[in-house]
Amino acid sequence: MSIIHLLDHQVDQMVADVTRLEKAGGGDSAALLRIRSTVSRELLEGENLTVTTAALGRLESEAAAQRLLSILSYCAEHFVVGTQVLSVVALPVSIRLRGLNHQQTTLSRGERGALKELAGKLCDAVDASKAVFDTRLYQGPALFQMKARDMRSFMTQLSSGTLYPQGGPPEFKIRTEVDGPWRLAYFLGVEVMESPKYPQLNDWSTQMQSRAWLDEPSAAVECADEILFNANVTGEAQSHGTFYLCRALEAGAKANRALRIIETLKALEVDGRGLNIYLTDCGFKQQVRTLMVCPILVLENKWDLLKDESLWDFECELQRLALDLMPEFESQALMRVETDEYERLTAKHQVPMFRIVGKAS
């Protein structure tokens, strides 16, 4: 069989398996095993997803395509090594460092004890044989761009007891600022399951349990030596949960953006009365511009839209956050406008002494 015919055969087999799996509602274990085997092999051994990409293009059902994408995400964060499954766990944390008297300090690692305590709670909750967290901080884009084979190597080193595994993304260094913004960072860890147990951290019941763990990632930041023993530095941290990698990246981005929106609304120092908020999209940039106008202050910001998020979704979230923070805020004071009208409003409310422009981080 030629290479071209072999490739066509593999694509046809995957399309048939995904279609069969979708019709069975995910209950065809043999088809699922074959799909995962092919996707994992392509992720770990090849430079591109030739068979998986071709199969996605041939699937006629949108539901089937989404199922294959879900399997792809699963294989990118769960690795079979012998009789064990090594799962990538990530902890999104929003951090704000302030230096008094222009004190310059850098934070790139958390306190090990708090993360070790969290690892123990994680093991108990999901009945894992082991859980270990790296103390270094990382950025979401660097984790997202990491190749599967490098991630598996990193997880293997971490699970074997290596304190600082090699081959991972560069650690994220957060510097103090006089009035710095919230920075989103991630702690990275591994959960080790013995076959035939399956990863269950993202399950609803485990997530309900995990709400009691939110203090540990925050404590890992606030109890770091650079903060705890430095009278000229104040550090705040807000944890956003414990998830497998793909969900952690989405949850962290959304929670950090909400935190920044709340801080922006607080900066207006109004109870909602007299506040008008105008928003418009930025075309193909997947961003939203907002103009917040009150009697003494005008704030303009750009916000990133998240995966599969529409302008309407963002508008609903902004309205919810404004109403939660400002009971007097009126829903009709939040208005979506066209770009030319938005530009006219920015020109009309141009007040240099009180106008603050914030950019999405």
N, C-alpha and C positions, 0 to 999 in steps of 0.2 A: 504493500500500500504506500503510495507517495505521501510526502509530507502534507501537500495540499489536501489530499483526500482524507488523511488522518485528522487534520485540523477540522475539516467539515464534519467528519464523523463525531468528533468530540463536542463540537458546537451543537449538532443535532441531538446528541445524547443529553447535553445539559438543558436544552430547550424542552425536550420531552420530560426530563425529570422535574424541572421547575413547574411545568404545566401540570404534571401529575400531582406534585406536592400541593399546588394551589387548589386543585380540585378536591384534594383530600383534607383541605383545611389545615395543612401542616402536619397531618398524621401519618404520612408515609415515611417511616424511619429509614428505609433502604434508599429511597430517592434523596432524602436529606443528607445522608452519609456520603453518597456519591458526589453531590453538589459541593458540600463542604470540603471534601478531599481535593477536588479539582481547583476550587477557589484558593484554598490554603497553599496548594503547590504553586500556583501562579504567583501568589503574594510573596512567598518565601524564596522561590527559585528564579523567577523571571524578572525582567525589567519592565514588563507591561502585562496587562491582563487580557491577553489576546482572545482566549476562549470565552471568558466571562463577558467582555465588552461586546463580542460578536453575538453572543446569546441574548444579551440585553436588547440589541437591535432587532432581533428576530421575534421576540416575544410579542404576541398580539394583545395580551391582556395587561392593562396597567397594574392590576393587583398582582399579577405574576412578576412583573418587573420590579415592583416594590418589595416583593418577597425575596427576590434575588439580591437586591441592594441591601436588605436587612441581613442576609447571610454573609454578604461581603463585609459589612460592618462587624458582624460577629467574629468572623475569621481574622479580622485585623486587630482584635483585642483579646482573643482567647487562643492559646497555643497548646497543642497536645505535645507533651514531652514524655515519652515512655508511657507510664500508667497515670501520669498527672496532667491536669489542665492548669496552665499558668494564665491567670487573667489580669489584665492591666486595670488597676484601680487609680482613680485620680480624685484629688480633693481641691475643688476651686475655692479660693480665698481672696477676698478683697482686702487690700492693705493700704494704709495711709501712714506715711512717716513724716513727722514734722520736727525740724531741727530748731531749737531755741538759740538765739544769739548767733544765727547763721552757722550753727554746728553742722558739719558735713559727716554723715555716716552712711554706710552702705549695708544693706541686709540682703543676703543671698541664701541663708540656711535657717531652718527652724530648730527648735529645741527637741532633742531626740526622745526625751522621756514621755512627752505628751503624745507623740506619734506612736511610740511603742504601746502606750496604754490603749490608743485607738485600735491598733492592730489586734490586740487581745479581744476587744469588744467585737470586732469584725469576725474573728474566728468563731467566737461563741454564737454569733447571730446566724451564720451561714454554715456552721459545722465544717469549716475549712481546716485542713491540717496545718496550715501556716499562713501568716500574712506579715509582710515586711514593708516598711515605707522608707524611701530615700528622704533625707532631711533637706535636700537642695530644692530651691524654688525654680519652676520652669514657666515659660509662656505657652499659651494655648497654640498659636500658629506653629511653633517649633515641635510640639507634640503631634499635631495633626500631620505635619510634613514628614515625620519620621517613618522610614521604611519598615515594613513588617519584620524583615529578618533582623534588622538592628534592634527593634523593640523586643523581639523574642530573646535575643542575646542579652539585652539589658535585664529583662525579667529573670532569665536563668541565673545571671550573676547575683541579682538581688536576692533571689530565693535561696541561693547557696550560702549566703552570709556575707557577701562582699559589701562593705560599707558604702563605697562610692563606685558603682559600676562604670565601666568605660563604654564609649561608643554611643552615648546618649546625646541629647541636645545640649547646647550651652546653658549653664545655669543663669537664672534671671537675677540681675542685681538692681535692687530698688534703692534709690538715693533719697535722702531727706530733702524736703523743701519747706520753705516758710509756711506755705499754705497749699501743700500738694494735693493732687486729686487722688481718688481711689484707683489703685492699680490692681489688676486681676492677675493672680499667679496660681500655680498648681503645685501641690505635692504629688509625687508619683509613687505608686506602690504595686505590690504583686499579691494576689490571692492564690493559694495553691489548693486545688481540689484533687482528691484521689478518685479515679474512675471506679464506679459509674456515676458518681455524684455530678450534678450539673451546676454551673454558676447561677446564683440567685440573688445577688446584691441588688439588682434593679427591680426585683419583684416588689409588688406593693407592700406586702407584709414586712419585708426587710426594711423598706424605706420608712415605714412607720416607726420601726424600732430605731432606725438610724438618727431620728430627730434628737435622741438623747446624746448623740455623739458630737453635736455641733461645737461644743466648747473646746474639744481637743485640738482641732486644726488652728483655731484662733489662739489658743494658749501656746501652741508651738511657735507662733509668730511673736506674741506679746511677751513670752518668757525667754526669747532668744537673748544671748549675752549682750548683743549690740544695743538692745532696748532696755532690758531689765536692769543692767548695771550702768546705764548712762543717763545721768540726771539732765542732760541737755537735749535729750531726744524723747519724743512721745510717739508711741506706735499704737495704732488701732487696727483690728482685724475682724472681719465678719466672714464666717464660714458659710458655704452655700450647699453643703451636703457631701455625701460619699457615693460615688457612682463608678461604673465601668467607663472607660475613656471617652467613647463617642458621646454618651449622654452627659458626661461631666463637662465636656467642651461646650455643649449647647446650654446646659443649665448655668454654668459659670458666666458665660457671656450675657445671658438674659438677666441674671441676678445682679451682676455688676453694673449693667446699664441702668437697671431700675434704681440702684443705689445712687448713681450719678444724677439721674433725673430728680430724685428726691432732694439731693443736696442743692441742685440748681433752683428748685422751687423754694427751698428754705432761704436761699440767698436773697430772694425777693423781699423777705420780711413783711409779708402781707398775709391776711387771713383768707384771701380769695376774692374779697370785694375789690372791684375795679381792675381785676387782672384779666387780660385778654391774651390768648395764646393762638398764634397763627402757625400753620405748618404746611410745607410743600415738599415734594420729592426732589431728588437731585438727578433725575433722568436715569442713566445707565449705571450710576455709581453705587446703587443699593444703599443709599443714605437718605435721611430725612433732615430737613432744616426746620428749626423751630425759632420763632420770635415771641418772646414773653414780654409783654408790655404792662407795666403798672405805673401809677402816677409819678414815681421818682426814679424808676430804674427800667432799663431795657436790657434783656439778655438774649443773645443769639447763640444757638448751638447747632452742631451737626451730630447726628446719631446714626450708627450703623444699623441697617436692617439685618435681622438674623436669617438663618436658613428657612426658606419657604415662607417667609413673613411678608405680608403685604402692608401697604401704607395704612389700610383700614385696621389691621391688627395692631400696628404701633399706636394709632390714634386711640383705640380702645384702651390700651394699656396706659397711655399717658393720662387719659381721662380718669381712669380708676385710681392712679397714683395721686393725681391732683385732688380728687374728691376725698380720698383717705386722709390726706395731709391737711386739706383746707375745706372744712365742712361748708363754708360759705361760698365756695367756688361754684359757679353755675355752668352746667354742661354746655349751654349754647355759647359760652365764652371761648370754647375751643373750636376753632374754625380752620377747615382745610381750604387753601386758596391756590390758584394757579401761580406759576412762577413769576409772570409779569406783575401780578397783583402783589405778590410777596416782595418783589424788589421795590415796588412803589411804597409799600409799608415800611421797609427798612430805611428808605430815604426820608420818609415823613418823620420817623421816630429817631432820627440820628441825633443822639445827645452824647457827644464825645466824653464829657466828664463822668458819665454814669453808665456808659455802654460797655458791656463786657462780652467778648467773643470767645467761646469755648469750642475746641475741636474734639472730635471723637478720638479716643485713645486706641 
